Amino acid sequence: MAMTLRLADDEADALRQRAELESRSMQEVARQAIREYVENHSRADLLDRVLDQELPRYAEALRRLGE
């Protein structure tokens, strides 16, 4: 799917500089950044859901450990 990404001038400059430093295209750098963002946030969301489900189960044990 094609899409247009509008960046502020400073964002475009930073992306251009990063791409030049890595000898990659701006598109490659942006796509990798998006993949990493989605992966990291997906992992954090999953961890939050698991903790929300499991922490109450161990609340008493955790309280005792904290004493």
MIDREN-793775 format. One record per residue: residue in three letters; x, y, z of N, C-alpha, C, O in turn. Coordinates in Angstrom, 3 decimals. Atoms other than C-alpha are relative to their C-alpha. Layout:
+------+----------+----------+----------+----------+----------+----------+----------+----------+----------+----------+----------+----------+
! code !       nX !       nY !       nZ !      caX !      caY !      caZ !       cX !       cY !       cZ !       oX !       oY !       oZ !
+------+----------+----------+----------+----------+----------+----------+----------+----------+----------+----------+----------+----------+
!  ALA !        X !        Y !        Z !        X !        Y !        Z !        X !        Y !        Z !        X !        Y !        Z !
...
+------+----------+----------+----------+----------+----------+----------+----------+----------+----------+----------+----------+----------+
This chain:
+------+----------+----------+----------+----------+----------+----------+----------+----------+----------+----------+----------+----------+
! code !       nX !       nY !       nZ !      caX !      caY !      caZ !       cX !       cY !       cZ !       oX !       oY !       oZ !
+------+----------+----------+----------+----------+----------+----------+----------+----------+----------+----------+----------+----------+
!  MET !    0.848 !   -1.177 !    0.000 !    0.000 !    0.000 !    0.000 !    0.889 !    1.234 !    0.000 !    1.836 !    1.326 !    0.781 !
!  ALA !   -0.736 !   -1.263 !    0.055 !    1.327 !    3.412 !   -0.903 !   -0.657 !    1.002 !    0.937 !   -1.874 !    0.995 !    1.119 !
!  MET !    0.552 !   -1.059 !   -0.837 !    0.933 !    6.330 !    1.458 !    0.949 !    1.186 !   -0.042 !    2.126 !    1.055 !   -0.380 !
!  THR !   -0.783 !   -1.227 !   -0.057 !    2.132 !    9.889 !    1.820 !    0.265 !    0.309 !    1.469 !   -0.647 !    0.273 !    2.295 !
!  LEU !   -0.381 !   -0.355 !   -1.363 !    4.020 !   10.853 !    4.963 !    0.477 !    1.440 !   -0.017 !    1.472 !    1.761 !   -0.667 !
!  ARG !   -0.386 !   -1.403 !   -0.054 !    4.189 !   14.547 !    5.700 !    0.813 !    0.233 !    1.277 !    0.367 !   -0.074 !    2.382 !
!  LEU !   -0.896 !   -0.271 !   -1.125 !    7.079 !   15.590 !    7.922 !    0.268 !    1.489 !    0.099 !    0.268 !    2.204 !   -0.904 !
!  ALA !   -0.467 !   -1.369 !   -0.201 !    8.040 !   18.901 !    9.431 !    1.422 !    0.085 !   -0.564 !    2.103 !   -0.929 !   -0.718 !
!  ASP !   -1.330 !   -0.173 !    0.592 !   11.218 !   20.359 !    7.978 !    1.104 !   -0.624 !    0.850 !    2.006 !   -1.278 !    0.327 !
!  ASP !   -1.049 !    0.548 !   -0.869 !   13.293 !   19.393 !   11.012 !   -0.045 !   -1.531 !    0.038 !    0.995 !   -2.181 !    0.139 !
!  GLU !    0.116 !    1.463 !    0.040 !   11.929 !   15.829 !   10.928 !    0.574 !   -0.553 !   -1.296 !    1.280 !   -1.561 !   -1.288 !
!  ALA !   -0.528 !    0.434 !    1.300 !   12.729 !   15.498 !    7.228 !    1.519 !    0.111 !   -0.028 !    2.199 !   -0.763 !   -0.566 !
!  ASP !   -1.458 !   -0.168 !   -0.053 !   16.234 !   16.840 !    7.823 !    0.649 !   -1.096 !    0.837 !    1.677 !   -1.654 !    0.451 !
!  ALA !   -0.545 !    1.051 !   -0.867 !   16.825 !   14.386 !   10.675 !   -0.057 !   -1.350 !   -0.705 !    0.891 !   -2.132 !   -0.624 !
!  LEU !    0.131 !    1.261 !    0.738 !   15.540 !   11.497 !    8.547 !    1.021 !   -0.069 !   -1.123 !    1.647 !   -1.109 !   -1.330 !
!  ARG !   -0.974 !   -0.051 !    1.092 !   17.707 !   12.563 !    5.615 !    1.419 !   -0.244 !    0.537 !    2.184 !   -1.011 !   -0.048 !
!  GLN !   -1.340 !    0.171 !   -0.585 !   20.803 !   12.792 !    7.829 !    0.223 !   -1.444 !    0.452 !    1.290 !   -2.012 !    0.224 !
!  ARG !   -0.121 !    1.383 !   -0.465 !   20.138 !    9.377 !    9.387 !    0.173 !   -0.932 !   -1.192 !    1.008 !   -1.836 !   -1.157 !
!  ALA !   -0.091 !    0.839 !    1.199 !   19.625 !    7.819 !    5.950 !    1.378 !    0.114 !   -0.635 !    1.956 !   -0.888 !   -1.056 !
!  GLU !   -1.334 !   -0.195 !    0.578 !   22.863 !    9.345 !    4.667 !    1.067 !   -0.687 !    0.840 !    1.978 !   -1.312 !    0.296 !
!  LEU !   -0.972 !    0.643 !   -0.887 !   24.797 !    8.126 !    7.721 !    0.008 !   -1.519 !   -0.172 !    1.055 !   -2.158 !   -0.064 !
!  GLU !    0.131 !    1.450 !    0.121 !   23.512 !    4.595 !    7.162 !    0.086 !   -0.482 !   -1.452 !   -0.028 !   -1.677 !   -1.724 !
!  SER !   -0.043 !    0.326 !    1.431 !   23.844 !    4.732 !    3.349 !   -1.252 !   -0.778 !   -0.419 !   -1.177 !   -1.791 !   -1.114 !
!  ARG !    1.289 !    0.603 !    0.312 !   20.174 !    3.851 !    3.059 !   -0.934 !    1.087 !   -0.486 !   -0.646 !    2.274 !   -0.338 !
!  SER !    0.982 !   -0.990 !    0.433 !   17.152 !    5.529 !    1.567 !   -0.816 !    0.469 !    1.205 !   -0.909 !   -0.213 !    2.225 !
!  MET !    0.864 !   -0.520 !   -1.053 !   14.896 !    7.688 !    3.673 !   -1.180 !   -0.945 !    0.211 !   -1.626 !   -1.145 !    1.340 !
!  GLN !    1.128 !    0.934 !   -0.104 !   12.094 !    5.239 !    2.915 !    0.381 !   -1.220 !    0.820 !   -0.394 !   -1.663 !    1.667 !
!  GLU !   -0.431 !    1.179 !   -0.765 !   14.086 !    2.292 !    4.261 !    0.101 !    0.313 !    1.485 !   -0.327 !   -0.480 !    2.324 !
!  VAL !   -0.153 !   -0.386 !   -1.404 !   14.905 !    4.142 !    7.469 !   -1.368 !    0.213 !    0.648 !   -1.600 !   -0.229 !    1.773 !
!  ALA !    1.341 !   -0.245 !   -0.543 !   11.298 !    5.271 !    7.955 !   -0.762 !   -1.308 !    0.186 !   -1.421 !   -1.496 !    1.208 !
!  ARG !    0.718 !    1.275 !   -0.120 !    9.899 !    1.788 !    7.293 !    0.528 !   -0.820 !    1.165 !   -0.252 !   -1.445 !    1.883 !
!  GLN !   -0.562 !    0.731 !   -1.132 !   12.310 !    0.229 !    9.790 !   -0.463 !    0.620 !    1.316 !   -0.791 !   -0.097 !    2.261 !
!  ALA !    0.444 !   -0.680 !   -1.222 !   11.376 !    2.845 !   12.389 !   -1.450 !   -0.359 !    0.320 !   -1.802 !   -0.566 !    1.481 !
!  ILE !    1.403 !    0.359 !   -0.211 !    7.690 !    2.054 !   11.892 !   -0.112 !   -1.440 !    0.495 !   -0.866 !   -1.722 !    1.426 !
!  ARG !    0.033 !    1.400 !   -0.442 !    8.301 !   -1.704 !   12.202 !    0.429 !   -0.119 !    1.463 !   -0.218 !   -0.816 !    2.244 !
!  GLU !   -0.494 !    0.065 !   -1.376 !   10.304 !   -1.213 !   15.409 !   -1.017 !    0.592 !    0.974 !   -1.230 !    0.047 !    2.057 !
!  TYR !    1.006 !   -0.632 !   -0.852 !    7.659 !    1.116 !   16.857 !   -1.167 !   -0.953 !    0.251 !   -1.580 !   -1.158 !    1.393 !
!  VAL !    1.149 !    0.903 !   -0.127 !    4.821 !   -1.316 !   16.162 !    0.381 !   -1.219 !    0.831 !   -0.382 !   -1.633 !    1.704 !
!  GLU !   -0.438 !    1.176 !   -0.745 !    6.806 !   -4.290 !   17.479 !    0.168 !    0.313 !    1.481 !   -0.307 !   -0.437 !    2.333 !
!  ASN !   -0.236 !   -0.358 !   -1.404 !    7.876 !   -2.528 !   20.671 !   -1.294 !    0.311 !    0.732 !   -1.471 !   -0.101 !    1.878 !
!  HIS !    1.253 !   -0.330 !   -0.658 !    4.425 !   -1.167 !   21.415 !   -0.923 !   -1.203 !    0.088 !   -1.683 !   -1.326 !    1.048 !
!  SER !    0.812 !    1.216 !   -0.067 !    2.740 !   -4.463 !   20.601 !    0.454 !   -0.858 !    1.172 !   -0.372 !   -1.412 !    1.897 !
!  ARG !   -0.558 !    0.776 !   -1.105 !    5.065 !   -6.206 !   23.063 !   -0.393 !    0.627 !    1.334 !   -0.756 !   -0.085 !    2.270 !
!  ALA !    0.364 !   -0.688 !   -1.242 !    4.377 !   -3.572 !   25.732 !   -1.482 !   -0.179 !    0.302 !   -1.861 !   -0.387 !    1.454 !
!  ASP !    1.439 !    0.198 !   -0.199 !    0.616 !   -3.871 !   25.204 !   -0.296 !   -1.406 !    0.496 !   -1.120 !   -1.596 !    1.391 !
!  LEU !    0.195 !    1.387 !   -0.419 !    0.799 !   -7.647 !   25.537 !    0.430 !   -0.174 !    1.447 !   -0.280 !   -0.808 !    2.228 !
!  LEU !   -0.478 !    0.096 !   -1.376 !    2.843 !   -7.370 !   28.727 !   -0.988 !    0.665 !    0.960 !   -1.282 !    0.120 !    2.024 !
!  ASP !    0.989 !   -0.679 !   -0.849 !    0.358 !   -4.863 !   30.169 !   -1.238 !   -0.862 !    0.210 !   -1.751 !   -0.952 !    1.326 !
!  ARG !    1.196 !    0.852 !   -0.125 !   -2.557 !   -7.209 !   29.438 !    0.267 !   -1.198 !    0.898 !   -0.568 !   -1.555 !    1.729 !
!  VAL !   -0.340 !    1.161 !   -0.828 !   -0.794 !  -10.185 !   30.997 !    0.112 !    0.422 !    1.464 !   -0.406 !   -0.256 !    2.351 !
!  LEU !   -0.138 !   -0.467 !   -1.380 !    0.129 !   -8.185 !   34.089 !   -1.353 !    0.341 !    0.603 !   -1.614 !    0.024 !    1.764 !
!  ASP !    1.338 !   -0.328 !   -0.507 !   -3.421 !   -6.875 !   34.421 !   -0.772 !   -1.263 !    0.379 !   -1.552 !   -1.250 !    1.332 !
!  GLN !    0.709 !    1.247 !   -0.275 !   -4.692 !  -10.458 !   34.345 !    0.633 !   -0.779 !    1.144 !   -0.081 !   -1.376 !    1.949 !
!  GLU !   -0.697 !    0.877 !   -0.943 !   -2.046 !  -12.118 !   36.516 !    0.356 !    0.645 !    1.330 !    0.416 !   -0.054 !    2.341 !
!  LEU !   -0.398 !   -0.631 !   -1.262 !   -1.058 !   -9.552 !   39.145 !   -1.029 !   -0.183 !    1.116 !   -0.647 !   -0.473 !    2.249 !
!  PRO !    0.960 !    0.213 !   -1.101 !   -4.331 !   -9.789 !   41.077 !    0.100 !   -1.400 !    0.601 !   -0.123 !   -1.586 !    1.797 !
!  ARG !   -0.135 !    1.386 !   -0.454 !   -3.766 !  -13.536 !   41.316 !    1.127 !   -0.154 !    1.018 !    1.050 !   -0.988 !    1.920 !
!  TYR !   -1.170 !    0.093 !   -0.877 !   -0.436 !  -12.983 !   43.061 !    0.115 !    1.176 !    0.959 !    1.157 !    1.361 !    1.589 !
!  ALA !   -0.047 !   -1.216 !   -0.808 !   -1.320 !   -9.804 !   44.944 !    0.389 !   -0.284 !    1.453 !    1.217 !    0.428 !    2.022 !
!  GLU !   -0.310 !    0.317 !   -1.405 !   -1.205 !  -11.427 !   48.396 !    1.462 !   -0.402 !    0.160 !    2.127 !    0.051 !    1.091 !
!  ALA !   -1.401 !    0.421 !   -0.083 !    2.157 !  -13.082 !   47.756 !    0.929 !    1.196 !   -0.193 !    1.934 !    1.318 !    0.508 !
!  LEU !   -0.829 !   -1.187 !    0.225 !    3.592 !   -9.829 !   46.406 !   -0.031 !    0.934 !    1.212 !    0.984 !    1.528 !    1.577 !
!  ARG !    0.094 !   -0.823 !   -1.205 !    2.296 !   -7.953 !   49.435 !    0.890 !   -0.553 !    1.105 !    1.594 !    0.199 !    1.779 !
!  ARG !   -0.811 !    0.620 !   -1.034 !    3.963 !  -10.434 !   51.757 !    1.492 !    0.152 !   -0.273 !    2.281 !    0.381 !    0.644 !
!  LEU !   -1.407 !   -0.175 !    0.360 !    7.232 !  -10.233 !   49.878 !    0.475 !    1.413 !    0.277 !    1.649 !    1.632 !    0.572 !
!  GLY !   -0.343 !   -1.396 !   -0.228 !    7.137 !   -6.465 !   50.289 !    0.152 !    0.361 !    1.466 !    0.622 !    1.451 !    1.792 !
!  GLU !   -0.108 !   -0.306 !   -1.440 !    7.005 !   -6.702 !   54.082 !    1.394 !   -0.178 !    0.515 !    1.646 !    0.039 !    1.700 !
+------+----------+----------+----------+----------+----------+----------+----------+----------+----------+----------+----------+----------+
